[in-house]
Amino acid sequence: MLDESRPRRSWTRVEKAAITAQVGVDGATLFDVAQSHGVGRYLLKRWMAQYCESNTSENTLAPIFVPVVVTDPEPSGPAVIEVGLGNGRSLRVSSDLSDAQVRRFIGLVEAT
């Protein structure tokens, strides 16, 4: 049943992508994001499925590393780095791991 008290909203592809990207950020659930934007959960799920299917190239699915700022210039040993993942989980890894090892761990955690 349609809610006729609210006018039907049209979303651009950019808006849909921005909204779907919010799921999992700072623990935001699909329900939280849908509710904050006034869209249904099933509509948001459909948008997520569309963007996941259309973005299946190897480059799109690869983890992206960003620069970090080191606050303690002389750590006494390997530091623990916390990596925020797209699925809302976080992964803690040792700073002495290679990029390839970190990518592998990220892939394993996101696959489960």
C-alpha positions in Angstrom: 0.0 0.0 0.0 1.4 3.4 -1.0 1.6 6.2 1.5 -0.3 9.0 -0.4 0.5 11.6 2.3 4.1 11.7 1.1 4.9 12.7 -2.5 6.9 10.1 -4.5 10.6 10.9 -4.4 13.0 10.4 -7.4 16.6 9.7 -6.6 19.6 10.2 -8.9 22.2 7.5 -9.4 24.7 9.6 -7.4 22.2 10.0 -4.5 21.5 6.2 -4.5 25.2 5.4 -4.5 25.8 7.9 -1.6 22.9 6.5 0.4 24.0 2.8 -0.1 27.5 3.7 0.8 26.3 4.7 4.3 25.4 1.1 5.2 28.0 -0.2 7.6 29.7 3.1 8.3 30.0 3.7 12.0 27.8 0.6 12.6 24.8 2.0 10.6 22.5 -0.8 9.6 20.5 -1.1 6.5 17.4 -0.2 8.5 19.0 2.8 10.1 20.1 4.2 6.7 16.7 3.5 5.1 14.8 5.2 7.9 17.1 8.3 8.0 16.4 8.9 4.2 12.8 8.0 4.3 13.1 5.0 2.0 12.0 1.4 2.4 14.4 -1.3 3.5 13.6 -3.4 0.4 14.2 -0.4 -1.9 17.6 0.2 -0.3 18.4 -3.6 -0.7 17.5 -3.4 -4.4 19.7 -0.3 -4.8 22.6 -2.2 -3.1 22.1 -5.2 -5.4 22.1 -3.0 -8.5 25.3 -1.3 -7.5 27.0 -4.5 -6.5 26.1 -6.2 -9.8 27.2 -3.2 -11.9 30.5 -2.8 -10.0 32.0 -6.3 -10.4 35.3 -5.3 -11.9 38.5 -6.4 -10.2 39.5 -2.8 -9.4 36.2 -1.9 -7.8 36.3 -4.9 -5.4 39.9 -4.5 -4.3 40.6 -2.9 -0.9 41.6 0.8 -1.0 44.4 1.9 1.2 44.4 5.5 2.5 47.2 7.5 4.1 47.4 7.4 7.9 49.0 9.8 10.4 51.4 8.3 12.9 50.9 9.9 16.3 53.8 8.0 18.1 56.9 8.4 15.9 58.9 5.8 17.8 56.8 2.8 18.7 58.5 0.2 20.9 57.5 -2.6 18.5 54.9 -3.4 15.8 51.8 -1.3 16.2 48.2 -2.6 16.0 46.3 -1.0 13.1 42.5 -1.2 13.1 41.0 -1.3 9.6 37.3 -0.4 9.1 35.7 -2.6 6.5 32.8 -1.9 4.2 30.6 -4.5 5.9 30.7 -2.7 9.2 33.3 -5.0 10.8 36.8 -4.0 11.8 40.0 -5.9 11.5 43.0 -5.4 13.7 46.4 -6.2 12.2 50.0 -5.8 13.1 51.9 -3.0 11.4 54.7 -5.4 10.3 52.4 -7.3 7.9 52.8 -6.6 4.1 50.1 -5.0 2.0 49.4 -8.3 0.4 48.9 -10.0 3.7 46.5 -7.3 4.9 44.6 -7.5 1.6 44.3 -11.3 2.1 42.9 -10.9 5.6 40.5 -8.2 4.5 39.2 -10.5 1.7 38.8 -13.4 4.2 36.9 -11.3 6.7 34.6 -9.7 4.1 33.8 -13.1 2.6 32.4 -14.5 5.8 
